[in-house]
Amino acid sequence: MIPMSRIAFIGQRDAILGFKALGITVMPATDRQGALEALANAREQDYEIVFITEPVAREIQAELDELTQAPRPVVTILPDHRGSSGIGMARLKSRVEKAIGVDILFKEEGK
């Protein structure tokens, strides 16, 4: 089990601040530059897991795509307090398809 101290959450302050009470390191970011700095900081400090809110992840999509080749950190995109835009689920779907070669998450019946 990974200790909470090895988990970081990057996103808008109001969306991530509550996770600090769980022992997760919060790294507020609202724009591309802030998100890149927070991600670099998380990588330098060798965090195992990094959660990122969807709006912030959208700003640094190319950099997140590059991280798929690295074993660490595991990056997970989550909706913020305004709801899901679908970017996190689309990323998960793509990675599962790449790993096993078939869409098992959203496969429609009869197709």
Biopython code that builds the backbone (N, CA, C, O; Angstrom):
import numpy as np
from Bio.PDB.StructureBuilder import StructureBuilder

atoms = [
    (1, "MET", "N", (0.834, -1.183, 0.000)),
    (1, "MET", "CA", (0.000, 0.000, 0.000)),
    (1, "MET", "C", (0.882, 1.251, 0.000)),
    (1, "MET", "O", (1.863, 1.336, 0.739)),
    (2, "ILE", "N", (0.521, 2.196, -0.824)),
    (2, "ILE", "CA", (1.281, 3.441, -0.932)),
    (2, "ILE", "C", (0.807, 4.416, 0.146)),
    (2, "ILE", "O", (-0.391, 4.679, 0.249)),
    (3, "PRO", "N", (1.724, 4.956, 0.947)),
    (3, "PRO", "CA", (1.313, 5.929, 1.965)),
    (3, "PRO", "C", (0.789, 7.206, 1.312)),
    (3, "PRO", "O", (1.252, 7.604, 0.243)),
    (4, "MET", "N", (-0.164, 7.830, 1.957)),
    (4, "MET", "CA", (-0.759, 9.064, 1.429)),
    (4, "MET", "C", (0.294, 10.141, 1.196)),
    (4, "MET", "O", (0.113, 11.013, 0.346)),
    (5, "SER", "N", (1.390, 10.087, 1.943)),
    (5, "SER", "CA", (2.441, 11.088, 1.788)),
    (5, "SER", "C", (3.164, 10.960, 0.449)),
    (5, "SER", "O", (3.946, 11.843, 0.095)),
    (6, "ARG", "N", (2.928, 9.899, -0.294)),
    (6, "ARG", "CA", (3.553, 9.693, -1.604)),
    (6, "ARG", "C", (2.578, 9.990, -2.738)),
    (6, "ARG", "O", (2.820, 9.641, -3.893)),
    (7, "ILE", "N", (1.447, 10.656, -2.378)),
    (7, "ILE", "CA", (0.423, 10.998, -3.353)),
    (7, "ILE", "C", (0.290, 12.515, -3.409)),
    (7, "ILE", "O", (0.251, 13.183, -2.376)),
    (8, "ALA", "N", (0.221, 13.053, -4.632)),
    (8, "ALA", "CA", (0.029, 14.490, -4.825)),
    (8, "ALA", "C", (-1.242, 14.720, -5.636)),
    (8, "ALA", "O", (-1.656, 13.866, -6.420)),
    (9, "PHE", "N", (-1.850, 15.873, -5.438)),
    (9, "PHE", "CA", (-3.045, 16.239, -6.184)),
    (9, "PHE", "C", (-2.834, 17.645, -6.736)),
    (9, "PHE", "O", (-2.633, 18.594, -5.978)),
    (10, "ILE", "N", (-2.882, 17.771, -8.055)),
    (10, "ILE", "CA", (-2.684, 19.047, -8.743)),
    (10, "ILE", "C", (-4.026, 19.517, -9.287)),
    (10, "ILE", "O", (-4.742, 18.751, -9.932)),
    (11, "GLY", "N", (-4.362, 20.766, -9.028)),
    (11, "GLY", "CA", (-5.616, 21.304, -9.557)),
    (11, "GLY", "C", (-5.976, 22.633, -8.926)),
    (11, "GLY", "O", (-5.174, 23.249, -8.225)),
    (12, "GLN", "N", (-7.194, 23.057, -9.190)),
    (12, "GLN", "CA", (-7.674, 24.309, -8.631)),
    (12, "GLN", "C", (-7.799, 24.172, -7.110)),
    (12, "GLN", "O", (-8.258, 23.149, -6.602)),
    (13, "ARG", "N", (-7.391, 25.202, -6.410)),
    (13, "ARG", "CA", (-7.331, 25.163, -4.946)),
    (13, "ARG", "C", (-8.637, 24.673, -4.321)),
    (13, "ARG", "O", (-8.608, 23.803, -3.450)),
    (14, "ASP", "N", (-9.766, 25.204, -4.740)),
    (14, "ASP", "CA", (-11.035, 24.819, -4.122)),
    (14, "ASP", "C", (-11.419, 23.367, -4.408)),
    (14, "ASP", "O", (-12.213, 22.790, -3.665)),
    (15, "ALA", "N", (-10.881, 22.772, -5.452)),
    (15, "ALA", "CA", (-11.197, 21.386, -5.790)),
    (15, "ALA", "C", (-10.309, 20.381, -5.060)),
    (15, "ALA", "O", (-10.709, 19.232, -4.877)),
    (16, "ILE", "N", (-9.118, 20.792, -4.643)),
    (16, "ILE", "CA", (-8.158, 19.831, -4.080)),
    (16, "ILE", "C", (-7.862, 20.031, -2.600)),
    (16, "ILE", "O", (-7.321, 19.132, -1.957)),
    (17, "LEU", "N", (-8.197, 21.163, -2.061)),
    (17, "LEU", "CA", (-7.793, 21.492, -0.690)),
    (17, "LEU", "C", (-8.262, 20.463, 0.343)),
    (17, "LEU", "O", (-7.531, 20.178, 1.292)),
    (18, "GLY", "N", (-9.452, 19.907, 0.184)),
    (18, "GLY", "CA", (-9.980, 18.930, 1.136)),
    (18, "GLY", "C", (-9.133, 17.669, 1.236)),
    (18, "GLY", "O", (-9.162, 16.986, 2.261)),
    (19, "PHE", "N", (-8.386, 17.354, 0.196)),
    (19, "PHE", "CA", (-7.560, 16.147, 0.202)),
    (19, "PHE", "C", (-6.342, 16.288, 1.109)),
    (19, "PHE", "O", (-5.711, 15.294, 1.466)),
    (20, "LYS", "N", (-6.017, 17.515, 1.477)),
    (20, "LYS", "CA", (-4.897, 17.750, 2.383)),
    (20, "LYS", "C", (-5.156, 17.093, 3.742)),
    (20, "LYS", "O", (-4.223, 16.620, 4.391)),
    (21, "ALA", "N", (-6.415, 17.065, 4.169)),
    (21, "ALA", "CA", (-6.774, 16.450, 5.444)),
    (21, "ALA", "C", (-6.525, 14.941, 5.440)),
    (21, "ALA", "O", (-6.411, 14.329, 6.503)),
    (22, "LEU", "N", (-6.440, 14.341, 4.253)),
    (22, "LEU", "CA", (-6.170, 12.911, 4.139)),
    (22, "LEU", "C", (-4.678, 12.598, 4.104)),
    (22, "LEU", "O", (-4.286, 11.432, 4.042)),
    (23, "GLY", "N", (-3.851, 13.635, 4.143)),
    (23, "GLY", "CA", (-2.406, 13.431, 4.093)),
    (23, "GLY", "C", (-1.840, 13.483, 2.690)),
    (23, "GLY", "O", (-0.661, 13.197, 2.482)),
    (24, "ILE", "N", (-2.677, 13.848, 1.717)),
    (24, "ILE", "CA", (-2.235, 13.986, 0.333)),
    (24, "ILE", "C", (-1.654, 15.376, 0.146)),
    (24, "ILE", "O", (-2.216, 16.360, 0.627)),
    (25, "THR", "N", (-0.532, 15.457, -0.550)),
    (25, "THR", "CA", (0.072, 16.752, -0.833)),
    (25, "THR", "C", (-0.736, 17.441, -1.926)),
    (25, "THR", "O", (-0.943, 16.877, -3.000)),
    (26, "VAL", "N", (-1.188, 18.651, -1.653)),
    (26, "VAL", "CA", (-1.943, 19.393, -2.656)),
    (26, "VAL", "C", (-1.047, 20.449, -3.286)),
    (26, "VAL", "O", (-0.284, 21.129, -2.599)),
    (27, "MET", "N", (-1.152, 20.574, -4.605)),
    (27, "MET", "CA", (-0.353, 21.516, -5.374)),
    (27, "MET", "C", (-1.289, 22.347, -6.243)),
    (27, "MET", "O", (-1.598, 21.967, -7.372)),
    (28, "PRO", "N", (-1.740, 23.486, -5.712)),
    (28, "PRO", "CA", (-2.674, 24.301, -6.478)),
    (28, "PRO", "C", (-2.070, 24.804, -7.790)),
    (28, "PRO", "O", (-0.916, 25.231, -7.838)),
    (29, "ALA", "N", (-2.871, 24.745, -8.844)),
    (29, "ALA", "CA", (-2.465, 25.242, -10.161)),
    (29, "ALA", "C", (-3.731, 25.617, -10.919)),
    (29, "ALA", "O", (-4.730, 24.899, -10.873)),
    (30, "THR", "N", (-3.681, 26.731, -11.607)),
    (30, "THR", "CA", (-4.861, 27.174, -12.357)),
    (30, "THR", "C", (-4.568, 27.409, -13.830)),
    (30, "THR", "O", (-5.491, 27.564, -14.630)),
    (31, "ASP", "N", (-3.295, 27.438, -14.193)),
    (31, "ASP", "CA", (-2.943, 27.688, -15.589)),
    (31, "ASP", "C", (-1.853, 26.720, -16.029)),
    (31, "ASP", "O", (-1.354, 25.927, -15.230)),
    (32, "ARG", "N", (-1.494, 26.789, -17.283)),
    (32, "ARG", "CA", (-0.503, 25.868, -17.850)),
    (32, "ARG", "C", (0.831, 25.930, -17.105)),
    (32, "ARG", "O", (1.383, 24.895, -16.731)),
    (33, "GLN", "N", (1.340, 27.126, -16.893)),
    (33, "GLN", "CA", (2.634, 27.270, -16.236)),
    (33, "GLN", "C", (2.613, 26.703, -14.821)),
    (33, "GLN", "O", (3.535, 25.995, -14.418)),
    (34, "GLY", "N", (1.571, 27.010, -14.077)),
    (34, "GLY", "CA", (1.457, 26.482, -12.716)),
    (34, "GLY", "C", (1.344, 24.972, -12.700)),
    (34, "GLY", "O", (1.903, 24.313, -11.823)),
    (35, "ALA", "N", (0.623, 24.418, -13.666)),
    (35, "ALA", "CA", (0.469, 22.964, -13.759)),
    (35, "ALA", "C", (1.793, 22.296, -14.104)),
    (35, "ALA", "O", (2.134, 21.257, -13.538)),
    (36, "LEU", "N", (2.541, 22.890, -15.033)),
    (36, "LEU", "CA", (3.841, 22.321, -15.404)),
    (36, "LEU", "C", (4.810, 22.360, -14.228)),
    (36, "LEU", "O", (5.555, 21.406, -14.002)),
    (37, "GLU", "N", (4.801, 23.459, -13.480)),
    (37, "GLU", "CA", (5.671, 23.569, -12.312)),
    (37, "GLU", "C", (5.288, 22.540, -11.245)),
    (37, "GLU", "O", (6.163, 21.911, -10.649)),
    (38, "ALA", "N", (3.994, 22.368, -11.005)),
    (38, "ALA", "CA", (3.534, 21.401, -10.008)),
    (38, "ALA", "C", (3.890, 19.976, -10.437)),
    (38, "ALA", "O", (4.317, 19.168, -9.612)),
    (39, "LEU", "N", (3.717, 19.670, -11.717)),
    (39, "LEU", "CA", (4.052, 18.336, -12.209)),
    (39, "LEU", "C", (5.551, 18.072, -12.097)),
    (39, "LEU", "O", (5.964, 16.984, -11.694)),
    (40, "ALA", "N", (6.362, 19.063, -12.451)),
    (40, "ALA", "CA", (7.816, 18.919, -12.321)),
    (40, "ALA", "C", (8.200, 18.711, -10.856)),
    (40, "ALA", "O", (9.068, 17.895, -10.547)),
    (41, "ASN", "N", (7.560, 19.440, -9.973)),
    (41, "ASN", "CA", (7.815, 19.306, -8.540)),
    (41, "ASN", "C", (7.442, 17.899, -8.059)),
    (41, "ASN", "O", (8.187, 17.286, -7.293)),
    (42, "ALA", "N", (6.303, 17.394, -8.504)),
    (42, "ALA", "CA", (5.870, 16.050, -8.112)),
    (42, "ALA", "C", (6.847, 14.991, -8.611)),
    (42, "ALA", "O", (7.129, 14.020, -7.909)),
    (43, "ARG", "N", (7.357, 15.176, -9.812)),
    (43, "ARG", "CA", (8.323, 14.216, -10.365)),
    (43, "ARG", "C", (9.657, 14.300, -9.622)),
    (43, "ARG", "O", (10.262, 13.272, -9.318)),
    (44, "GLU", "N", (10.121, 15.522, -9.328)),
    (44, "GLU", "CA", (11.386, 15.703, -8.612)),
    (44, "GLU", "C", (11.328, 15.087, -7.219)),
    (44, "GLU", "O", (12.312, 14.521, -6.742)),
    (45, "GLN", "N", (10.178, 15.199, -6.574)),
    (45, "GLN", "CA", (10.017, 14.667, -5.221)),
    (45, "GLN", "C", (9.622, 13.196, -5.230)),
    (45, "GLN", "O", (9.362, 12.612, -4.178)),
    (46, "ASP", "N", (9.578, 12.602, -6.407)),
    (46, "ASP", "CA", (9.369, 11.164, -6.579)),
    (46, "ASP", "C", (8.041, 10.663, -5.996)),
    (46, "ASP", "O", (8.001, 9.637, -5.317)),
    (47, "TYR", "N", (6.957, 11.397, -6.270)),
    (47, "TYR", "CA", (5.636, 10.936, -5.858)),
    (47, "TYR", "C", (5.269, 9.702, -6.656)),
    (47, "TYR", "O", (5.605, 9.601, -7.836)),
    (48, "GLU", "N", (4.585, 8.766, -6.026)),
    (48, "GLU", "CA", (4.166, 7.526, -6.672)),
    (48, "GLU", "C", (2.920, 7.739, -7.536)),
    (48, "GLU", "O", (2.827, 7.229, -8.652)),
    (49, "ILE", "N", (1.964, 8.504, -6.996)),
    (49, "ILE", "CA", (0.690, 8.755, -7.668)),
    (49, "ILE", "C", (0.444, 10.256, -7.717)),
    (49, "ILE", "O", (0.660, 10.965, -6.734)),
    (50, "VAL", "N", (-0.012, 10.730, -8.870)),
    (50, "VAL", "CA", (-0.378, 12.139, -9.018)),
    (50, "VAL", "C", (-1.782, 12.191, -9.599)),
    (50, "VAL", "O", (-2.031, 11.698, -10.699)),
    (51, "PHE", "N", (-2.699, 12.796, -8.843)),
    (51, "PHE", "CA", (-4.038, 13.072, -9.338)),
    (51, "PHE", "C", (-4.024, 14.476, -9.912)),
    (51, "PHE", "O", (-3.376, 15.370, -9.366)),
    (52, "ILE", "N", (-4.735, 14.672, -11.009)),
    (52, "ILE", "CA", (-4.835, 15.994, -11.628)),
    (52, "ILE", "C", (-6.287, 16.226, -12.016)),
    (52, "ILE", "O", (-6.936, 15.336, -12.564)),
    (53, "THR", "N", (-6.799, 17.420, -11.733)),
    (53, "THR", "CA", (-8.168, 17.722, -12.133)),
    (53, "THR", "C", (-8.236, 17.887, -13.657)),
    (53, "THR", "O", (-7.266, 18.302, -14.291)),
    (54, "GLU", "N", (-9.380, 17.559, -14.225)),
    (54, "GLU", "CA", (-9.552, 17.595, -15.678)),
    (54, "GLU", "C", (-9.211, 18.947, -16.313)),
    (54, "GLU", "O", (-8.510, 18.973, -17.325)),
    (55, "PRO", "N", (-9.680, 20.072, -15.757)),
    (55, "PRO", "CA", (-9.349, 21.352, -16.402)),
    (55, "PRO", "C", (-7.844, 21.627, -16.458)),
    (55, "PRO", "O", (-7.346, 22.177, -17.440)),
    (56, "VAL", "N", (-7.128, 21.245, -15.408)),
    (56, "VAL", "CA", (-5.677, 21.459, -15.383)),
    (56, "VAL", "C", (-4.991, 20.468, -16.327)),
    (56, "VAL", "O", (-4.050, 20.832, -17.033)),
    (57, "ALA", "N", (-5.456, 19.234, -16.340)),
    (57, "ALA", "CA", (-4.878, 18.221, -17.231)),
    (57, "ALA", "C", (-5.015, 18.638, -18.696)),
    (57, "ALA", "O", (-4.120, 18.384, -19.502)),
    (58, "ARG", "N", (-6.116, 19.267, -19.032)),
    (58, "ARG", "CA", (-6.332, 19.722, -20.409)),
    (58, "ARG", "C", (-5.239, 20.708, -20.834)),
    (58, "ARG", "O", (-4.859, 20.750, -22.004)),
    (59, "GLU", "N", (-4.744, 21.484, -19.901)),
    (59, "GLU", "CA", (-3.704, 22.483, -20.183)),
    (59, "GLU", "C", (-2.343, 21.844, -20.488)),
    (59, "GLU", "O", (-1.529, 22.428, -21.204)),
    (60, "ILE", "N", (-2.099, 20.654, -19.950)),
    (60, "ILE", "CA", (-0.783, 20.021, -20.098)),
    (60, "ILE", "C", (-0.891, 18.622, -20.702)),
    (60, "ILE", "O", (-0.111, 17.730, -20.368)),
    (61, "GLN", "N", (-1.847, 18.445, -21.577)),
    (61, "GLN", "CA", (-2.118, 17.131, -22.165)),
    (61, "GLN", "C", (-0.876, 16.502, -22.806)),
    (61, "GLN", "O", (-0.623, 15.314, -22.608)),
    (62, "ALA", "N", (-0.108, 17.268, -23.562)),
    (62, "ALA", "CA", (1.073, 16.715, -24.245)),
    (62, "ALA", "C", (2.089, 16.192, -23.232)),
    (62, "ALA", "O", (2.668, 15.123, -23.432)),
    (63, "GLU", "N", (2.306, 16.922, -22.168)),
    (63, "GLU", "CA", (3.266, 16.502, -21.145)),
    (63, "GLU", "C", (2.766, 15.241, -20.425)),
    (63, "GLU", "O", (3.557, 14.363, -20.081)),
    (64, "LEU", "N", (1.476, 15.160, -20.207)),
    (64, "LEU", "CA", (0.919, 13.966, -19.565)),
    (64, "LEU", "C", (1.037, 12.748, -20.476)),
    (64, "LEU", "O", (1.286, 11.638, -20.006)),
    (65, "ASP", "N", (0.859, 12.958, -21.772)),
    (65, "ASP", "CA", (1.011, 11.852, -22.718)),
    (65, "ASP", "C", (2.429, 11.295, -22.701)),
    (65, "ASP", "O", (2.626, 10.088, -22.845)),
    (66, "GLU", "N", (3.414, 12.167, -22.526)),
    (66, "GLU", "CA", (4.813, 11.721, -22.452)),
    (66, "GLU", "C", (5.055, 10.854, -21.213)),
    (66, "GLU", "O", (5.893, 9.953, -21.239)),
    (67, "LEU", "N", (4.333, 11.121, -20.150)),
    (67, "LEU", "CA", (4.520, 10.377, -18.897)),
    (67, "LEU", "C", (4.009, 8.941, -18.974)),
    (67, "LEU", "O", (4.324, 8.134, -18.100)),
    (68, "THR", "N", (3.242, 8.612, -19.984)),
    (68, "THR", "CA", (2.723, 7.247, -20.072)),
    (68, "THR", "C", (3.846, 6.235, -20.265)),
    (68, "THR", "O", (3.663, 5.049, -19.991)),
    (69, "GLN", "N", (4.996, 6.688, -20.730)),
    (69, "GLN", "CA", (6.146, 5.799, -20.918)),
    (69, "GLN", "C", (6.936, 5.595, -19.629)),
    (69, "GLN", "O", (7.716, 4.649, -19.520)),
    (70, "ALA", "N", (6.738, 6.471, -18.665)),
    (70, "ALA", "CA", (7.493, 6.392, -17.407)),
    (70, "ALA", "C", (6.764, 5.495, -16.402)),
    (70, "ALA", "O", (5.534, 5.494, -16.347)),
    (71, "PRO", "N", (7.515, 4.739, -15.618)),
    (71, "PRO", "CA", (6.876, 3.889, -14.618)),
    (71, "PRO", "C", (6.268, 4.674, -13.454)),
    (71, "PRO", "O", (5.340, 4.214, -12.788)),
    (72, "ARG", "N", (6.810, 5.860, -13.232)),
    (72, "ARG", "CA", (6.355, 6.678, -12.133)),
    (72, "ARG", "C", (6.426, 8.140, -12.481)),
    (72, "ARG", "O", (7.363, 8.537, -13.174)),
    (73, "PRO", "N", (5.535, 8.940, -12.066)),
    (73, "PRO", "CA", (4.368, 8.633, -11.257)),
    (73, "PRO", "C", (3.210, 8.111, -12.114)),
    (73, "PRO", "O", (3.146, 8.340, -13.322)),
    (74, "VAL", "N", (2.321, 7.418, -11.457)),
    (74, "VAL", "CA", (1.067, 7.042, -12.105)),
    (74, "VAL", "C", (0.179, 8.274, -12.047)),
    (74, "VAL", "O", (-0.094, 8.796, -10.966)),
    (75, "VAL", "N", (-0.269, 8.739, -13.202)),
    (75, "VAL", "CA", (-1.082, 9.951, -13.265)),
    (75, "VAL", "C", (-2.528, 9.563, -13.547)),
    (75, "VAL", "O", (-2.823, 8.836, -14.496)),
    (76, "THR", "N", (-3.416, 10.063, -12.704)),
    (76, "THR", "CA", (-4.838, 9.813, -12.858)),
    (76, "THR", "C", (-5.563, 11.144, -12.945)),
    (76, "THR", "O", (-5.373, 12.024, -12.105)),
    (77, "ILE", "N", (-6.393, 11.282, -13.966)),
    (77, "ILE", "CA", (-7.143, 12.517, -14.171)),
    (77, "ILE", "C", (-8.538, 12.336, -13.595)),
    (77, "ILE", "O", (-9.244, 11.383, -13.925)),
    (78, "LEU", "N", (-8.923, 13.267, -12.729)),
    (78, "LEU", "CA", (-10.226, 13.196, -12.060)),
    (78, "LEU", "C", (-11.045, 14.451, -12.330)),
    (78, "LEU", "O", (-10.485, 15.526, -12.544)),
    (79, "PRO", "N", (-12.360, 14.319, -12.322)),
    (79, "PRO", "CA", (-13.204, 15.503, -12.471)),
    (79, "PRO", "C", (-13.028, 16.431, -11.275)),
    (79, "PRO", "O", (-12.646, 15.995, -10.189)),
    (80, "ASP", "N", (-13.306, 17.691, -11.483)),
    (80, "ASP", "CA", (-13.275, 18.623, -10.356)),
    (80, "ASP", "C", (-14.697, 18.800, -9.825)),
    (80, "ASP", "O", (-15.595, 18.036, -10.180)),
    (81, "HIS", "N", (-14.894, 19.779, -9.001)),
    (81, "HIS", "CA", (-16.187, 20.008, -8.363)),
    (81, "HIS", "C", (-17.293, 20.409, -9.347)),
    (81, "HIS", "O", (-18.470, 20.399, -8.987)),
    (82, "ARG", "N", (-16.930, 20.759, -10.570)),
    (82, "ARG", "CA", (-17.932, 21.146, -11.575)),
    (82, "ARG", "C", (-18.431, 19.961, -12.392)),
    (82, "ARG", "O", (-19.353, 20.109, -13.195)),
    (83, "GLY", "N", (-17.841, 18.800, -12.200)),
    (83, "GLY", "CA", (-18.274, 17.615, -12.927)),
    (83, "GLY", "C", (-17.261, 17.192, -13.975)),
    (83, "GLY", "O", (-16.231, 17.837, -14.169)),
    (84, "SER", "N", (-17.578, 16.097, -14.642)),
    (84, "SER", "CA", (-16.643, 15.503, -15.597)),
    (84, "SER", "C", (-16.818, 16.063, -16.996)),
    (84, "SER", "O", (-17.933, 16.289, -17.467)),
    (85, "SER", "N", (-15.683, 16.280, -17.645)),
    (85, "SER", "CA", (-15.698, 16.676, -19.058)),
    (85, "SER", "C", (-15.398, 15.460, -19.933)),
    (85, "SER", "O", (-15.493, 15.540, -21.158)),
    (86, "GLY", "N", (-15.039, 14.341, -19.314)),
    (86, "GLY", "CA", (-14.788, 13.109, -20.039)),
    (86, "GLY", "C", (-13.332, 12.852, -20.386)),
    (86, "GLY", "O", (-13.008, 11.777, -20.892)),
    (87, "ILE", "N", (-12.446, 13.804, -20.131)),
    (87, "ILE", "CA", (-11.038, 13.654, -20.504)),
    (87, "ILE", "C", (-10.377, 12.505, -19.743)),
    (87, "ILE", "O", (-9.579, 11.765, -20.318)),
    (88, "GLY", "N", (-10.697, 12.349, -18.468)),
    (88, "GLY", "CA", (-10.099, 11.272, -17.681)),
    (88, "GLY", "C", (-10.547, 9.904, -18.164)),
    (88, "GLY", "O", (-9.730, 8.990, -18.277)),
    (89, "MET", "N", (-11.830, 9.749, -18.449)),
    (89, "MET", "CA", (-12.340, 8.468, -18.918)),
    (89, "MET", "C", (-11.816, 8.154, -20.318)),
    (89, "MET", "O", (-11.527, 6.996, -20.619)),
    (90, "ALA", "N", (-11.693, 9.152, -21.164)),
    (90, "ALA", "CA", (-11.150, 8.935, -22.511)),
    (90, "ALA", "C", (-9.703, 8.456, -22.430)),
    (90, "ALA", "O", (-9.294, 7.579, -23.191)),
    (91, "ARG", "N", (-8.934, 9.025, -21.517)),
    (91, "ARG", "CA", (-7.538, 8.612, -21.332)),
    (91, "ARG", "C", (-7.465, 7.167, -20.837)),
    (91, "ARG", "O", (-6.651, 6.378, -21.316)),
    (92, "LEU", "N", (-8.319, 6.834, -19.879)),
    (92, "LEU", "CA", (-8.352, 5.472, -19.358)),
    (92, "LEU", "C", (-8.730, 4.487, -20.466)),
    (92, "LEU", "O", (-8.096, 3.442, -20.611)),
    (93, "LYS", "N", (-9.745, 4.813, -21.234)),
    (93, "LYS", "CA", (-10.190, 3.957, -22.338)),
    (93, "LYS", "C", (-9.052, 3.717, -23.319)),
    (93, "LYS", "O", (-8.812, 2.583, -23.731)),
    (94, "SER", "N", (-8.355, 4.776, -23.690)),
    (94, "SER", "CA", (-7.250, 4.674, -24.634)),
    (94, "SER", "C", (-6.134, 3.776, -24.100)),
    (94, "SER", "O", (-5.585, 2.954, -24.834)),
    (95, "ARG", "N", (-5.807, 3.938, -22.828)),
    (95, "ARG", "CA", (-4.721, 3.142, -22.236)),
    (95, "ARG", "C", (-5.094, 1.676, -22.113)),
    (95, "ARG", "O", (-4.250, 0.800, -22.307)),
    (96, "VAL", "N", (-6.366, 1.398, -21.787)),
    (96, "VAL", "CA", (-6.810, 0.005, -21.694)),
    (96, "VAL", "C", (-6.783, -0.627, -23.080)),
    (96, "VAL", "O", (-6.320, -1.757, -23.236)),
    (97, "GLU", "N", (-7.272, 0.086, -24.084)),
    (97, "GLU", "CA", (-7.244, -0.430, -25.458)),
    (97, "GLU", "C", (-5.815, -0.726, -25.905)),
    (97, "GLU", "O", (-5.553, -1.752, -26.533)),
    (98, "LYS", "N", (-4.898, 0.174, -25.579)),
    (98, "LYS", "CA", (-3.502, -0.022, -25.959)),
    (98, "LYS", "C", (-2.906, -1.238, -25.253)),
    (98, "LYS", "O", (-2.140, -1.998, -25.846)),
    (99, "ALA", "N", (-3.263, -1.412, -23.997)),
    (99, "ALA", "CA", (-2.692, -2.508, -23.208)),
    (99, "ALA", "C", (-3.204, -3.879, -23.635)),
    (99, "ALA", "O", (-2.436, -4.840, -23.692)),
    (100, "ILE", "N", (-4.498, -3.974, -23.935)),
    (100, "ILE", "CA", (-5.043, -5.299, -24.236)),
    (100, "ILE", "C", (-5.514, -5.456, -25.675)),
    (100, "ILE", "O", (-5.850, -6.560, -26.105)),
    (101, "GLY", "N", (-5.541, -4.362, -26.414)),
    (101, "GLY", "CA", (-5.865, -4.445, -27.832)),
    (101, "GLY", "C", (-7.335, -4.444, -28.175)),
    (101, "GLY", "O", (-7.694, -4.635, -29.337)),
    (102, "VAL", "N", (-8.193, -4.235, -27.200)),
    (102, "VAL", "CA", (-9.634, -4.213, -27.472)),
    (102, "VAL", "C", (-10.329, -3.293, -26.461)),
    (102, "VAL", "O", (-9.866, -3.114, -25.334)),
    (103, "ASP", "N", (-11.441, -2.722, -26.896)),
    (103, "ASP", "CA", (-12.215, -1.838, -26.030)),
    (103, "ASP", "C", (-13.157, -2.662, -25.165)),
    (103, "ASP", "O", (-14.191, -3.132, -25.642)),
    (104, "ILE", "N", (-12.805, -2.840, -23.895)),
    (104, "ILE", "CA", (-13.678, -3.601, -22.999)),
    (104, "ILE", "C", (-14.507, -2.677, -22.114)),
    (104, "ILE", "O", (-15.430, -3.135, -21.440)),
    (105, "LEU", "N", (-14.194, -1.390, -22.105)),
    (105, "LEU", "CA", (-14.899, -0.461, -21.227)),
    (105, "LEU", "C", (-16.188, 0.077, -21.833)),
    (105, "LEU", "O", (-17.191, 0.201, -21.131)),
    (106, "PHE", "N", (-16.178, 0.395, -23.110)),
    (106, "PHE", "CA", (-17.328, 1.042, -23.733)),
    (106, "PHE", "C", (-17.844, 0.278, -24.934)),
    (106, "PHE", "O", (-18.522, 0.844, -25.792)),
    (107, "LYS", "N", (-17.535, -0.968, -24.998)),
    (107, "LYS", "CA", (-17.971, -1.804, -26.121)),
    (107, "LYS", "C", (-19.492, -1.836, -26.165)),
    (107, "LYS", "O", (-20.151, -2.151, -25.175)),
    (108, "GLU", "N", (-20.033, -1.506, -27.326)),
    (108, "GLU", "CA", (-21.482, -1.516, -27.464)),
    (108, "GLU", "C", (-21.936, -2.882, -27.938)),
    (108, "GLU", "O", (-21.265, -3.522, -28.747)),
    (109, "GLU", "N", (-23.078, -3.327, -27.432)),
    (109, "GLU", "CA", (-23.645, -4.618, -27.794)),
    (109, "GLU", "C", (-23.995, -4.644, -29.282)),
    (109, "GLU", "O", (-24.499, -3.656, -29.816)),
    (110, "GLY", "N", (-23.736, -5.746, -29.941)),
    (110, "GLY", "CA", (-24.138, -5.923, -31.328)),
    (110, "GLY", "C", (-23.220, -5.296, -32.356)),
    (110, "GLY", "O", (-23.520, -5.345, -33.549)),
    (111, "LYS", "N", (-22.118, -4.710, -31.936)),
    (111, "LYS", "CA", (-21.201, -4.077, -32.898)),
    (111, "LYS", "C", (-19.916, -4.816, -32.989)),
    (111, "LYS", "O", (-19.031, -4.424, -33.749)),
]
sb = StructureBuilder()
sb.init_structure("model")
sb.init_model(0)
sb.init_chain("A")
sb.init_seg("    ")
for serial, (resi, resn, name, xyz) in enumerate(atoms, 1):
    if name == "N":
        sb.init_residue(resn, " ", resi, " ")
    sb.init_atom(name, np.array(xyz, "f"), 0.0, 1.0, " ", f" {name:<3s}", serial, name[0])
structure = sb.get_structure()
